[in-house]
């Protein structure tokens, strides 16, 4: 590889990192240390008792002794299903990290008596999960690149030389070193940067890095793709979407729904729900007449946004009631009814509490159905399972303001005076026998301002 090619390689890396920055990911500073000296390499080979692979030695002498190239996708990146495991990019090596793995292979053999796949391997990088990228030193000529999985003691062929590895992984935008990130692009010849999967990945990465919200202001297709690729829809995007012709917007979203995979459909349904609303009512009614058209949870979401409230709630409740032959499971009901955030759901829940268990998790649906203070007070005084549901619901409402794991921020509506609420909670706390429940009431009293 000539000096010119090294410069081209660095230029490609810098371009990739710039792209990652554009779409909101994290691009670490590119580290490229000066080349190693011939003496340093000879000393390393003496310590190892092995000659370093020819192409790797060439790179150490004429390019760099130590390289660190790292990037991370933003957390909201909405990847196609086949690339769901990809979250980062990484190309790293160092003369200091080179290690003969034969001693480690002997350790494994003495432990279980079986030959370890690390035999005759030379490590150049240890992956974050404990796996290893190494040279296969059993070959006489140019040593190939292999990946060792520590959990299975399994070897995966990656490339026929270090230079080939660099070229191919760079063409794939430096995809991460964990085997599950490389797996979509591996075949019997190792990394294949020109397969159909690779081309789809490169197309996704390029599209993702070339669209922005500012571009979407004036181009509907770009805006839809921007939202789709980021997997969430914000108020500023809803506002711009509502400025477009509704029929055109609906048409464009339906076109996208036909070609994207299931994991990307959810955000497109949200565009319909948040930006079109009642304008998509007839389509949503069609979905109810054709059960196989859409996942039932997504249909319930669309129903909550696109049908008149009474009609939509009635349809979803009827559907939930028809899902079970015996008792309704609270966690399943929540998946369908949580979108409505309708107080009438609490009255519906009440019919099922007497036969429920703590595993049914009715409290989550209760919390997101806009409970009034009168609802809460009634259930507290009913005692038993009703009180337990309300206690857990109130705790869940507090957590919605303090935990990143709960979507939504829930409050008690139509609250009474703060003093009355605290007085009743203190009274019930004093009645409780279990310390675990007393602690929950104590926290509620201390943090009640979060939810009133």
DAWOTA-V723788 format. One record per helix or strand of 2 or more residues. SS is the DSSP state (H for helix, E for strand). FROM is the first residue (numbers start at 0). TO is the last residue. If there is no record, write none. Layout:
# DAWOTA-V723788
ss=SS from=FROM to=TO
ss=SS from=FROM to=TO
This chain:
# DAWOTA-V723788
ss=H from=2 to=21
ss=E from=25 to=26
ss=E from=30 to=31
ss=H from=37 to=47
ss=H from=53 to=61
ss=E from=65 to=71
ss=H from=80 to=82
ss=E from=87 to=93
ss=H from=94 to=96
ss=E from=98 to=99
ss=H from=101 to=111
ss=E from=120 to=125
ss=E from=131 to=135
ss=E from=144 to=148
ss=E from=153 to=158
ss=H from=161 to=170
ss=H from=178 to=184
ss=E from=185 to=186
ss=E from=189 to=190
ss=H from=195 to=209
ss=H from=212 to=215
ss=H from=219 to=229
ss=H from=234 to=240
ss=H from=245 to=258
ss=H from=261 to=288
ss=H from=290 to=292
ss=H from=295 to=305
ss=H from=308 to=321
ss=H from=329 to=336
ss=H from=343 to=349
ss=H from=352 to=354
ss=H from=357 to=359
ss=H from=361 to=366
ss=H from=372 to=381
ss=H from=383 to=401
ss=H from=417 to=430
ss=H from=434 to=449
